[in-house]
Amino acid sequence: MILQKAITTSELDELLALLRHHYGYDFSNYARASFQRQVLRCMEKSDIHTGPALISKLLNEKPFFDWFLESVTVNVTEMFRDPGFYSDMRTRIIPTLASYPVIKIWHAGCATGEEVYSMAILLWEAGLLNRTRIYATDINPTNLEKARQGIISLKAMKEYTVNYRMSGGTNDFSSYYTARYNHAIIRSELRKNIVFLQHNLVTDQVFNEFHLVCCRNVLIYFNHDLQNRVFRLFYDSLAPLGYLALGLKESLLMTDIRPQFDPIGSAKLFRRKT
C-alpha cells in the first residue's frame, strides 16, 4: 500500500505545475486531499514509489500520461443513478422542456455516458428526443470515446434495470439496447442526437445556450473557488428559466450564485431566475 508520504507537498505542487504547463490540464483548484488520493492510487497501480519518479514518467512518456489522466479523473457513473432524481425529471422538468420547439441539454462531466443515455431514454419515452440536441462533454478523451460507442457491460445493465424501474420507468428496459456477448450496445436511435465533445470546466467557456445543464457528482471534487467559477459558467450557459441538475452531495447553498436560482422539488434540481 502506498503511504501518504509517498508524495510530498512540494512534489504535488511540481506535479500540478507539470500537468498545467506541459499538458494544459489545470488541477490546482481541485479539492487537494481528493486529488492527492487519486494520485497515490495511480502510483500504487503503476508500482511507482516516489513523487519524482512519477513526475519523470509523466514528463517523458505520453502514453503513461494518457493512462494517468484517465485514472486520476473520476469516472464513477451508472444509468439512472439516484432514481429519485430521474423521477423528478420525469414529472417536473420534462413536461416543461416539451414546450420548446428545440431542446438543448448539456451533460458536463459525462464520464463514460451512462447518465447521458439515461436522459436520452427519458426524452425518448416522452416523445421529445427527435427535437433534442444533447451535448455531452468531459475533460477525458478516453471517456468520450467509450461514451460515443455506447457499449456497456451486460452485467451492469441488470443493476441499471432496477434503477430504471425505481425511477418510474415502465417499458422493457432491454428494448433500449442490443445484447452482444458480455456487452450491451445502446440503440442507435438513442445515440443519434448526442454530440460528444471535449470540454474542460476549469478553463473552457460557454459554448451554447441550454434549457438544461446536468453536472452530477463532479463538483464535489472541486474546491470552493472553482465551484463558484463553474456555477457561474453554468448560469451563463442557461437560457432564462433553464434548469440546473446537480448530484445528491452537491449544493448551491454556499455559492455566490445561489440567489439566482430557485430549488425545484426534493432532488438537486434548480431553475435559473430571469
C-alpha positions in Angstrom: 0.0 0.0 0.0 1.3 3.4 -0.9 1.6 5.7 2.1 0.5 9.3 2.2 4.2 10.4 2.5 5.0 8.8 -0.9 4.5 12.3 -2.5 5.3 15.4 -0.6 3.5 18.7 -0.7 6.2 20.3 -2.8 6.3 17.3 -5.2 2.5 17.5 -5.6 2.9 21.2 -6.4 5.5 20.3 -9.0 3.2 17.6 -10.4 0.3 20.2 -10.7 2.6 22.6 -12.5 3.8 19.9 -14.9 0.2 19.0 -15.8 -0.8 22.6 -16.3 2.2 23.8 -18.3 3.2 20.7 -20.2 -0.2 19.2 -21.0 -2.6 22.0 -20.4 -4.7 20.4 -17.6 -5.1 22.6 -14.5 -5.9 20.5 -11.4 -4.7 23.2 -9.0 -8.3 24.1 -7.8 -9.5 20.5 -7.4 -10.1 19.5 -3.8 -6.5 18.9 -2.8 -7.0 15.9 -0.5 -9.2 14.1 -3.0 -6.7 14.8 -5.9 -3.8 13.5 -3.8 -5.7 10.3 -3.1 -6.2 9.8 -6.8 -2.5 10.4 -7.5 -1.5 7.9 -4.8 -3.9 5.4 -6.2 -2.3 5.8 -9.7 1.2 5.4 -8.2 0.1 2.2 -6.5 -1.4 0.8 -9.7 1.7 1.6 -11.7 4.2 0.5 -9.0 5.7 3.9 -8.7 7.0 4.7 -5.2 8.1 8.3 -5.2 6.9 11.7 -6.4 10.0 12.4 -8.6 9.6 9.0 -10.3 6.0 9.8 -11.2 6.9 13.3 -12.5 9.7 11.9 -14.6 7.5 9.3 -16.2 4.7 11.8 -16.9 7.2 14.2 -18.5 8.8 11.6 -20.7 6.0 9.1 -21.6 2.9 10.5 -23.3 1.1 7.1 -23.2 1.6 7.0 -19.5 0.1 10.5 -19.2 -2.9 9.4 -21.1 -3.4 6.5 -18.7 -2.8 8.8 -15.7 -5.4 11.3 -17.0 -7.9 8.6 -17.4 -7.2 7.2 -13.9 -7.0 10.5 -12.0 -10.2 11.9 -13.3 -13.3 10.4 -11.6 -15.2 8.0 -13.9 -17.8 6.7 -11.5 -21.2 6.7 -13.1 -24.2 4.5 -13.8 -27.5 4.6 -15.6 -30.5 6.1 -13.7 -28.2 6.8 -10.7 -30.3 8.1 -7.8 -33.7 7.0 -9.2 -35.5 9.8 -7.3 -33.7 12.4 -9.3 -34.9 10.8 -12.6 -38.4 10.5 -11.1 -38.4 14.3 -10.5 -37.0 14.8 -14.1 -40.0 12.8 -15.4 -42.7 14.7 -13.5 -41.2 18.3 -13.0 -38.8 19.0 -15.8 -39.6 17.0 -18.9 -43.1 18.5 -19.2 -41.7 22.0 -19.3 -39.0 21.1 -21.8 -41.8 19.8 -24.0 -42.9 23.4 -24.6 -39.7 24.3 -26.5 -39.6 23.6 -30.3 -35.9 22.6 -30.0 -34.5 21.4 -26.7 -30.8 21.8 -25.9 -29.2 20.0 -23.0 -25.6 20.0 -21.7 -24.2 17.0 -19.7 -21.0 18.3 -18.2 -18.5 15.8 -16.9 -20.3 13.0 -18.7 -17.7 10.3 -17.9 -18.5 7.2 -20.0 -22.0 8.3 -20.9 -24.3 6.2 -18.7 -26.3 9.2 -17.4 -26.4 10.8 -20.9 -28.1 7.7 -22.2 -30.5 7.7 -19.2 -31.6 11.2 -20.2 -32.0 10.1 -23.8 -34.3 7.3 -22.6 -36.4 9.8 -20.6 -36.7 12.0 -23.7 -37.5 9.1 -26.0 -40.3 8.0 -23.7 -41.7 11.5 -23.7 -41.6 11.7 -27.5 -39.0 14.6 -27.3 -35.7 13.0 -28.3 -36.1 13.8 -32.0 -36.2 17.5 -31.3 -33.4 17.5 -28.7 -29.7 18.0 -29.0 -27.7 16.7 -26.1 -24.1 18.0 -25.8 -22.1 15.5 -23.6 -18.7 16.8 -22.5 -15.8 15.6 -20.5 -12.2 16.5 -19.8 -11.0 13.0 -20.6 -10.9 11.9 -24.3 -10.8 8.2 -23.4 -14.1 8.6 -21.5 -15.6 10.4 -24.5 -14.7 7.6 -26.9 -16.2 5.0 -24.6 -19.3 7.1 -24.3 -19.6 7.6 -28.0 -19.5 3.9 -28.6 -22.5 3.3 -26.3 -21.1 -0.1 -25.1 -21.9 -1.0 -21.5 -21.3 -4.2 -19.5 -24.3 -6.5 -19.7 -23.8 -7.4 -16.0 -24.2 -3.7 -15.1 -27.3 -3.5 -17.2 -29.1 -5.8 -14.7 -28.5 -3.3 -11.9 -29.4 -0.4 -14.2 -32.8 -2.1 -14.9 -33.6 -1.9 -11.2 -32.7 1.8 -11.2 -34.8 2.4 -14.2 -37.9 0.8 -12.7 -37.3 2.7 -9.4 -37.2 5.9 -11.4 -40.7 5.3 -12.7 -39.8 3.5 -16.0 -42.4 1.1 -17.2 -41.1 -0.1 -20.5 -39.0 -3.2 -21.2 -35.5 -1.8 -20.4 -33.8 -4.4 -22.6 -35.6 -2.8 -25.6 -33.1 0.1 -25.3 -30.0 -2.0 -26.1 -28.8 -5.0 -28.1 -27.0 -7.7 -26.1 -23.9 -9.0 -27.7 -21.6 -11.4 -25.9 -21.0 -9.8 -22.5 -21.9 -6.3 -23.5 -24.9 -4.2 -24.3 -25.0 -1.7 -27.2 -27.3 1.3 -26.8 -29.7 1.5 -29.7 -28.7 3.9 -32.4 -32.0 5.8 -32.2 -30.9 6.9 -28.7 -27.4 7.9 -29.7 -28.1 9.9 -32.9 -28.9 13.3 -31.3 -26.0 13.2 -28.8 -22.8 15.2 -29.6 -19.8 14.2 -27.6 -17.2 16.9 -27.1 -14.1 17.5 -25.0 -14.6 20.4 -22.7 -12.6 21.5 -19.6 -14.8 23.0 -16.9 -11.6 24.6 -15.4 -10.5 26.5 -18.5 -13.2 26.5 -21.2 -16.0 28.9 -21.7 -19.7 29.0 -22.6 -20.3 27.4 -26.0 -24.1 27.4 -26.3 -27.4 28.3 -24.6 -29.1 25.4 -22.9 -32.5 24.6 -21.4 -31.0 22.1 -19.0 -27.5 21.7 -17.7 -26.7 18.4 -15.9 -23.4 18.2 -13.9 -23.8 15.5 -11.3 -21.1 14.3 -8.8 -18.4 16.3 -10.5 -18.3 19.5 -8.4 -17.6 17.6 -5.2 -14.0 17.2 -6.4 -13.5 21.0 -6.8 -12.5 23.5 -4.1 -14.9 26.3 -3.2 -13.4 28.9 -5.6 -13.5 26.6 -8.6 -17.1 25.6 -7.7 -18.1 29.2 -7.8 -16.4 29.7 -11.2 -18.1 26.6 -12.6 -21.5 27.6 -11.3 -21.1 31.0 -12.9 -20.3 29.2 -16.2 -23.5 27.1 -15.9 -25.6 30.2 -15.1 -24.2 32.0 -18.2 -24.9 28.8 -20.2 -28.5 28.6 -19.2 -31.5 30.2 -21.0 -33.7 32.3 -18.7 -35.8 29.8 -16.6 -33.4 27.0 -17.6 -32.7 24.1 -15.3 -29.6 23.0 -13.4 -29.2 19.4 -12.2 -26.6 18.5 -9.5 -25.6 15.3 -7.7 -27.1 14.5 -4.3 -24.0 15.5 -2.4 -23.7 18.9 -4.2 -25.3 22.1 -3.3 -25.7 25.8 -4.3 -26.2 26.8 -0.7 -22.7 28.3 0.0 -22.1 29.6 -3.5 -22.2 33.2 -4.8 -24.7 32.2 -7.5 -27.3 30.8 -5.1 -29.7 33.8 -5.2 -30.0 33.4 -9.0 -31.7 30.0 -8.7 -34.9 28.6 -7.3 -35.0 25.0 -6.0 -37.3 22.6 -7.8 -38.7 19.6 -5.9 -36.8 17.5 -3.4 -33.9 16.4 -5.7 -31.0 18.6 -6.6 -32.8 20.5 -9.4 -32.8 24.3 -9.7 -34.3 26.8 -12.1 -32.5 29.9 -13.2 -34.3 33.1 -12.4 -35.0 35.6 -15.2 
